[in-house]
Amino acid sequence: MSRRPTDLPTLVEGVSAGDVRAIARAITLVENRDPLAYELVRELYPQTGKAVVVGFTGPPGVGKSSLIACVIAHLRSEGKRVGVVTVDPSSPFSRGALLGDRIRLAEHFLDDGVFIRSMSTRGHLGGVSEATLQALLVLDAARMDVLLLETVGVGQSEVEVASLADTVLLVLQPGSGDSIQALKAGVMEIPDVIVINKSDHPAARTMRSEIRSVLALDPSTARRVPIVETEAFRSEGIAELWEAVVEHRTHLEKHGQLDARRRESIEHEIVAVAVAQARRRLSEALERDPELRRLLDQVHERKVDPLTATREISERVFKGDDAGS
């Protein structure tokens, strides 16, 4: 029986070698915000930046998970190692709260060249939790060739996905009211490739025309966003879909945009993690500090205005902690 990786050197060595147990342990530490996770990410970070990162977004029920299962099969046929992070709004992959089409991902669980992990959003409406950012880094350091990120379809806040992926796919389904809502300005600015899944639906051609009409409203679009039709349950259109992803990456590299996009991703990651940590620190302070609770009572009683309370809370939590510790 192999040793369960718990100490930092063993974890770093295991993740770098692509050991499944080490990867799983590392992501668990990240999810639990274990102090060892910070040291681990620090050690692994220089090894990251090599994987192709592709984000899948779109309304619930359009078949994103089934599509990802087909993409995994296509990539494995090319000999590529694949890491998958699915961001579940309710519970992690192992706890049973699954959509029906996600079961298809189970076909790849026993493949040593595929690592799949589902993570809770932990209350983040954008569908990307603080831990998801770190999980992607762990998988990148584990020498995965391609990282696939599936997120919750929640409309405008899907912009968080765009900041994490090199290429963003917006998956839509013909005949769905939710998909029509996704045609709103703001959501349509996010994708690099648009996928019409279940393309055998009678309304597929109409949806393609509607999408083109919406895209035409934005004359600033420097690159024509490709629309790919797929049928995940029959694995149709998958090669064409991946070809569109490759073409987009080639476009980014040719025009020097890949580094710029990744720089923006790093900035977003730092801000997102800092905001999450600040929010958590504030919440903990409000729970344990009776003075802050009294201050909130005074705001409720109209004795102190909200801006004054905010300033006092910030000074107490972020400036006073070090002096008082």
Secondary structure by P-SEA (a helix, b strand, c coil): cccccccaaaaaaaaaaccaaaaaaaaaaaaaccaaaaaaaaaaccccccbbbbbbbccccccaaaaaaaaaaaaaaabbbbbbbbbbcccccccccccccccccccccccccbbbbbbbcccccccccaaaaaaaaaaaaacccbbbbbbccccccaaaaaacccbbbbbbbcccaaaaaaccccccccccbbbbccccccaaaaaaaaaaaaaaccccccccbbbbbbbcccccaaaaaaaaaaaaaaaaaaacaaaaaaaaaaaaaaaaaaaaaaaaaaaaaaaccaaaaaaaaaaaaccccaaaaaaaaaaaacccccccc
